[in-house]
Amino acid sequence: MPLSRWAAALIAVVLAACSKSPERTVQDELSKGTGVVRLPAGTIELAAEWRVPENSHDIEIVGEPSTVVRFGPDFTGRALIVVDGARNVKIRGIRFEGNRAALERRIDMPPSGMPFSGHFTGNGVMVLRSTNVEISGLQFREFMGFPILATSVKGIKISGVAVEESGSRNFKGKNNTSGGILLEEGVDRFEVRDCTFKKILGNGIWTHSYHQSPRNFTGTIAGNTFEQVGRDAIQVGHANKVRVENNKGKFIGYPAEDVDVDGQAIPVAVDTGGKVDESIYTKNRFEEINGKCFDLDGFHDGEVSGNVCINRGGAADYPHGNLALVMNNTNPEMQSRNITIRDNVFDGTKFSAMFVIGSGHKITGNKMLHINKALCNEGSAKFQCGWSRNEPNLMQAGIFLGARAERMDVAADNTIEGNEIRGHKMSGRCVIASVGVVASRNRIGPNQCVDEDPN
């Protein structure tokens, strides 16, 4: 007996539903804009990004223990999951694979003024213009872009995320910043806690906004672990009220051949860029840093306290080695003012321990040990001690008081006392002032200055 037209249509609908791919099934669930979306067990290869549509709310995306989401060979899109204009979003318990070996392509950083979200592809989870987002328990491996990229998000918590072997290179074969977690363009109320990063080509965790963009506000970067990062473990860029605490890492600035020297991206354990104020970097510990421990470019009215940075090797082990802590003033809207630097341990620097500009700083109770492993200036031919011909003492002092960095800002009205400074000829080079700097305009001493073999 022939089927009725109604029965035939029903069977067609059922057969179509049964034959729907996991990729399409999940997208259909996401398109509802609310509720719990459970990813199926097993490996899912995507040909296009999963999208959480604008105005979605109270939506949760969760994986099974065996769920793996990865790029298919012909993938097109910005990221595996894109959340745009949603609120109250949770993403948890998913393993992502980036298939970097097959999909990686060389790409430079974006042109000035262009957000990274509009430039890099091969990302994991991209969150745009959304509110109250929680990302937890995700695993990322072999991504060529950013495993997590958040742009203009108000309220985002990232915890328990593991990232491994991620990031890509620029056209010169050096790292291009990618590989870690990026928060950009005015992210407000953010937390990145208890995450792990291993073998990252670019930055581990960073906030970034261009000079014309909204600053990032009110954040915490805490309890994260880094092992082998090619650029910065942490960079706080163009931000206000950020607390960086209890993070730890080793082998920052490795592999040395991936460092973007042409881009002047000397690796830093905790870096700063843009204008950063009312922020605290405290109780962090880093070992084996092929660069700087702290770069305070744009940092003012803040605190660096209770941190430990240790380099145990010789000068030759750190081809991009530098000072432990450097101040700078690239951003025209700030001056280096009122920084408290106390109770830190900087053990083993290739050159000097600190470069100081500006005023109102309190540098107290710090231990600077094994300073000037390069034996400047005696070792200048081998280790570039003559970095500045006009400043022969810059690389051989314990603390160097500068007259300018990017702009003029003479070191004056600073307190430098109660510090222990040990290293190559430190008894006579403990605190040295640049030409144009009057040392007596600063309160210096008493400090303990001791000659010690830095190696």
C-alpha positions as a printed Julia matrix, in Angstrom:
455×3 Matrix{Float64}:
  0.0    0.0    0.0
  1.59   3.31  -0.99
  2.48   5.77   1.8
  0.38   8.85   2.24
  1.95  12.16   1.4
  1.94  13.07   5.12
  3.69   9.85   6.15
  6.33  10.24   3.44
  7.09  13.79   4.6
  7.39  12.63   8.21
  9.82   9.87   7.28
 11.88  12.35   5.29
 12.13  14.64   8.32
 13.16  11.76  10.58
 15.78  10.53   8.12
 17.19  14.04   7.75
 17.44  14.43  11.51
 19.18  11.08  11.86
 21.7   11.92   9.17
 22.56  15.36  10.57
 26.24  15.7   11.41
 27.4   16.41  15.0
 28.76  19.73  13.71
 25.35  20.78  12.41
 23.49  19.4   15.42
 25.55  21.48  17.83
 25.15  24.63  15.72
 21.39  24.15  15.71
 21.42  23.94  19.5
 23.59  27.04  19.79
 21.27  28.94  17.48
 18.47  28.6   20.03
 20.35  31.21  22.03
 19.83  29.79  25.51
 20.02  26.6   27.54
 22.65  23.87  27.94
 24.41  22.63  24.82
 26.15  19.3   25.41
 28.8   18.34  22.91
 28.81  14.67  21.89
 31.6   12.31  22.86
 34.41  11.64  20.42
 36.25  13.83  17.93
 34.42  16.52  15.99
 36.14  18.17  13.02
 34.75  21.56  12.1
 34.62  23.0    8.61
 33.27  26.33   9.9
 33.09  28.12  13.24
 30.37  27.38  15.76
 28.54  30.65  16.46
 26.67  31.73  19.54
 24.34  34.32  18.0
 23.94  37.9   19.12
 21.57  38.45  22.08
 22.0   34.88  23.32
 21.76  34.58  27.09
 22.14  32.05  29.86
 23.8   29.55  27.59
 26.25  26.82  28.65
 28.5   24.81  26.34
 29.91  21.69  27.96
 31.83  18.7   26.67
 31.93  15.03  27.62
 35.21  13.63  29.05
 36.15  12.28  25.6
 35.01  15.28  23.55
 37.65  16.67  21.19
 36.95  19.62  18.88
 39.45  20.33  16.13
 39.92  22.18  12.87
 39.05  20.25   9.76
 41.45  20.45   6.78
 39.24  22.97   4.95
 38.16  25.06   7.95
 37.04  28.62   7.3
 36.38  31.1   10.08
 37.91  33.07  12.91
 37.82  30.48  15.7
 36.3   27.12  16.6
 33.72  28.84  18.82
 32.7   32.5   18.38
 30.53  34.24  20.97
 29.38  37.68  19.84
 27.05  40.02  21.73
 25.84  37.48  24.31
 25.43  37.53  28.08
 25.77  34.95  30.84
 27.8   32.43  28.87
 29.67  29.41  30.27
 32.08  27.21  28.31
 33.66  24.3   30.18
 35.21  20.87  29.99
 36.26  20.71  26.31
 39.5   19.64  24.67
 40.49  21.59  21.55
 43.12  20.67  18.97
 44.43  23.3   16.59
 46.07  21.08  13.97
 48.87  23.65  13.72
 51.24  21.36  11.81
 48.82  21.19   8.88
 47.27  24.66   8.99
 49.98  27.05  10.16
 50.86  29.97   7.92
 53.2   32.87   8.48
 51.48  36.06   9.58
 52.77  39.36  10.97
 51.15  41.37  13.72
 48.15  43.47  12.62
 48.59  47.05  11.42
 48.5   49.68  14.14
 44.96  50.42  15.28
 43.5   47.08  14.16
 42.26  44.69  16.88
 43.86  41.27  16.91
 40.42  39.65  16.66
 40.08  41.05  13.13
 43.5   39.85  12.02
 44.39  36.42  13.4
 42.62  33.23  12.36
 43.17  29.77  13.8
 41.85  30.79  17.21
 40.12  28.58  19.75
 37.39  30.45  21.63
 36.72  34.05  20.55
 34.43  36.22  22.69
 33.33  39.6   21.32
 31.26  42.38  22.91
 29.71  40.06  25.5
 28.92  40.24  29.22
 29.5   37.83  32.1
 31.46  35.0   30.52
 33.0   32.04  32.36
 35.55  29.76  30.69
 36.9   26.85  32.71
 38.57  23.48  32.37
 39.45  23.81  28.68
 42.5   22.23  27.05
 44.2   23.66  23.97
 47.01  22.14  21.94
 48.79  23.21  18.75
 46.9   26.41  17.95
 48.38  28.83  15.45
 46.36  31.79  16.75
 45.08  32.55  20.25
 43.42  29.71  22.18
 41.28  32.33  23.94
 40.74  35.85  22.57
 38.34  38.29  24.25
 37.51  41.68  22.74
 35.47  44.39  24.5
 34.05  41.98  27.08
 32.52  43.14  30.35
 33.11  40.52  33.01
 35.12  37.43  32.03
 36.54  34.69  34.27
 39.04  32.21  32.85
 40.24  29.4   35.11
 41.85  25.99  34.94
 42.75  26.31  31.26
 45.75  24.41  29.85
 47.56  25.61  26.71
 50.41  23.71  25.1
 52.57  24.03  21.97
 50.72  26.99  20.48
 51.49  30.13  18.49
 52.72  30.93  14.99
 55.55  32.91  13.37
 55.87  36.07  11.35
 57.34  36.28   7.86
 60.84  36.45   9.34
 60.33  33.22  11.21
 60.02  34.82  14.67
 57.12  34.73  17.11
 54.23  37.09  16.31
 52.72  37.33  19.85
 50.22  34.49  19.31
 49.8   31.3   21.3
 48.27  32.36  24.63
 45.3   34.21  26.12
 44.63  37.73  24.83
 42.23  40.28  26.33
 41.89  43.43  24.23
 39.96  46.6   23.49
 38.59  47.58  26.87
 38.0   44.3   28.65
 36.53  45.19  32.04
 36.38  43.03  35.2
 38.51  40.1   34.15
 40.2   37.19  35.9
 42.71  34.66  34.6
 43.47  32.12  37.32
 45.21  28.78  37.75
 45.98  28.24  34.07
 49.05  26.49  32.64
 51.08  27.43  29.57
 53.79  25.25  28.06
 55.8   25.82  24.89
 54.11  29.04  23.8
 55.74  30.93  20.92
 54.31  34.36  21.78
 52.84  35.83  24.99
 51.29  33.69  27.68
 48.65  36.06  29.1
 48.25  39.66  28.02
 45.93  42.59  27.93
 46.25  44.82  24.91
 44.66  47.97  23.56
 45.91  50.54  21.11
 46.5   54.11  22.23
 43.17  55.2   20.75
 41.28  52.23  22.23
 39.51  51.86  25.58
 41.82  50.73  28.38
 41.38  47.4   30.13
 40.07  47.76  33.69
 39.98  45.93  37.01
 41.62  42.58  36.51
 43.42  39.75  38.27
 46.06  37.46  36.81
 46.88  34.95  39.53
 48.17  31.46  40.19
 49.18  30.74  36.6
 52.18  28.62  35.55
 54.43  29.12  32.53
 57.12  26.89  31.05
 59.01  27.9   27.91
 57.47  31.09  26.56
 59.04  32.88  23.59
 57.88  36.41  24.34
 56.32  37.58  27.65
 54.86  35.28  30.27
 52.5   38.09  31.31
 51.98  41.48  29.74
 49.69  44.13  31.22
 48.93  46.63  28.48
 46.97  49.89  28.64
 45.16  49.01  31.84
 44.02  50.24  35.24
 43.8   48.36  38.55
 45.34  45.04  37.55
 46.72  42.67  40.17
 49.36  40.17  39.02
 50.16  37.77  41.86
 51.4   34.31  42.75
 52.28  33.38  39.19
 55.35  31.27  38.48
 57.36  30.31  35.43
 60.63  29.14  33.98
 62.47  29.41  30.68
 61.02  32.73  29.59
 62.48  33.83  26.24
 63.14  30.36  24.89
 63.82  28.97  22.37
 66.15  31.92  21.84
 65.99  31.6   18.05
 62.24  32.37  18.06
 62.62  35.72  19.86
 61.43  38.66  17.75
 64.61  40.72  17.95
 63.73  42.82  14.89
 60.49  43.82  16.58
 62.44  44.72  19.75
 60.34  42.19  21.64
 62.9   41.27  24.28
 61.17  38.67  26.49
 59.93  39.7   29.93
 58.5   37.7   32.81
 56.01  40.5   33.65
 55.83  43.21  31.0
 53.93  46.5   30.78
 52.8   48.57  27.81
 50.67  51.62  27.12
 49.45  53.44  30.25
 49.15  51.27  33.36
 48.38  52.65  36.82
 47.01  51.64  40.22
 48.31  48.14  39.56
 50.24  45.67  41.72
 52.72  42.97  40.67
 53.38  40.86  43.75
 54.62  37.45  44.95
 55.48  36.14  41.48
 58.41  33.78  40.94
 60.28  33.25  37.68
 63.46  31.32  36.89
 65.73  31.34  33.86
 64.68  34.51  32.07
 66.31  35.22  28.73
 65.38  38.89  28.91
 64.03  41.08  31.73
 62.2   40.22  34.9
 60.0   43.35  34.94
 59.52  45.99  32.26
 57.61  49.0   33.6
 57.01  50.87  30.35
 54.0   53.08  31.06
 53.69  51.91  34.66
 53.06  54.56  37.33
 51.38  54.93  40.72
 51.69  51.22  41.42
 53.67  48.55  43.26
 56.16  45.77  42.5
 56.71  43.75  45.68
 57.74  40.39  47.04
 58.72  38.92  43.67
 61.61  36.51  42.98
 63.54  36.22  39.71
 66.51  33.84  39.48
 69.03  33.14  36.72
 71.56  30.47  37.68
 73.57  30.24  34.44
 76.38  32.34  33.04
 76.05  35.38  30.8
 76.35  33.29  27.63
 73.26  31.28  28.62
 71.07  34.38  28.13
 71.65  35.75  24.6
 68.77  38.21  25.09
 69.52  38.8   28.76
 69.0   42.3   30.09
 68.4   44.15  33.36
 66.11  42.82  36.06
 63.8   45.85  36.12
 63.5   48.71  33.64
 61.31  51.84  33.65
 60.17  53.53  30.45
 57.69  56.18  29.3
 56.72  55.41  25.71
 53.07  56.36  26.24
 52.75  60.18  26.01
 49.93  60.32  28.56
 52.0   59.15  31.51
 55.14  59.9   33.48
 57.08  57.44  35.59
 55.85  58.44  39.04
 55.24  57.0   42.5
 56.23  53.36  42.05
 56.93  51.28  45.14
 59.55  48.57  44.5
 60.12  46.64  47.71
 61.19  43.28  49.09
 62.0   41.72  45.72
 64.83  39.27  45.02
 66.63  39.68  41.7
 69.3   36.98  41.64
 71.48  36.83  38.55
 71.24  39.56  35.91
 73.3   39.79  32.76
 73.79  43.53  33.18
 72.61  46.03  35.81
 69.77  45.34  38.22
 67.57  48.43  37.72
 67.11  51.37  35.37
 65.2   54.19  37.06
 63.68  57.39  35.65
 61.11  59.8   37.05
 60.25  60.69  40.62
 58.41  59.68  43.74
 59.64  56.09  43.66
 60.42  54.12  46.83
 62.97  51.37  46.19
 63.51  49.61  49.51
 64.34  46.24  51.01
 65.29  44.56  47.74
 68.01  41.94  47.33
 69.95  42.24  44.08
 72.41  39.36  43.9
 74.92  38.15  41.31
 74.6   41.4   39.37
 76.41  41.96  36.03
 77.16  38.4   34.91
 78.59  39.91  31.7
 81.32  41.64  33.76
 80.67  44.98  32.08
 82.54  46.9   30.99
 85.42  44.48  30.96
 83.33  42.04  28.92
 81.9   44.64  26.55
 83.34  43.13  23.37
 81.6   39.81  23.99
 78.29  40.81  25.58
 77.3   44.21  24.15
 78.03  46.09  27.33
 78.45  49.25  25.25
 74.74  49.36  24.43
 74.81  53.16  24.78
 78.05  54.99  24.02
 76.83  58.05  25.91
 76.06  55.99  29.02
 79.07  53.77  29.77
 77.74  52.99  33.26
 74.27  51.92  32.14
 75.04  48.21  31.96
 77.41  47.93  34.91
 75.58  49.67  37.77
 73.56  48.08  40.51
 70.89  50.76  40.13
 71.26  53.29  37.31
 69.52  56.66  37.63
 68.62  57.81  34.13
 67.79  61.17  32.6
 65.51  59.83  29.91
 64.04  56.71  28.37
 61.73  57.2   25.39
 61.28  60.77  26.63
 63.09  63.02  29.09
 62.23  62.3   32.73
 65.16  62.88  35.05
 65.43  60.65  38.11
 64.84  62.9   41.13
 63.11  62.85  44.52
 63.31  59.08  44.81
 64.11  57.01  47.91
 66.63  54.19  47.47
 67.54  52.64  50.8
 67.81  49.39  52.68
 68.71  47.39  49.58
 71.33  44.64  49.35
 73.3   44.9   46.11
 75.94  42.26  45.35
 77.84  41.57  42.16
 80.74  42.53  39.93
 82.43  45.62  41.46
 79.19  46.6   43.2
 80.99  48.24  46.1
 81.86  51.1   43.75
 78.99  50.83  41.29
 76.06  50.38  43.64
 74.01  53.4   42.53
 75.26  55.43  39.55
 73.68  58.55  38.09
 73.53  59.37  34.41
 74.95  62.54  32.92
 72.39  65.23  33.7
 71.13  63.51  36.86
 72.08  64.93  40.24
 72.35  61.97  42.57
 71.91  64.15  45.65
 68.41  65.08  44.51
 67.49  61.53  45.5
 67.59  60.0   48.97
 70.18  57.26  48.56
 71.2   54.93  51.36
 72.09  53.34  53.45
 72.36  50.34  51.11
 74.59  47.29  51.47
 76.9   47.22  48.43
 79.25  44.22  48.15
 81.69  42.93  45.55
 80.79  39.38  44.6
 81.56  37.05  41.72
 78.25  37.11  39.8
 78.9   33.76  38.18
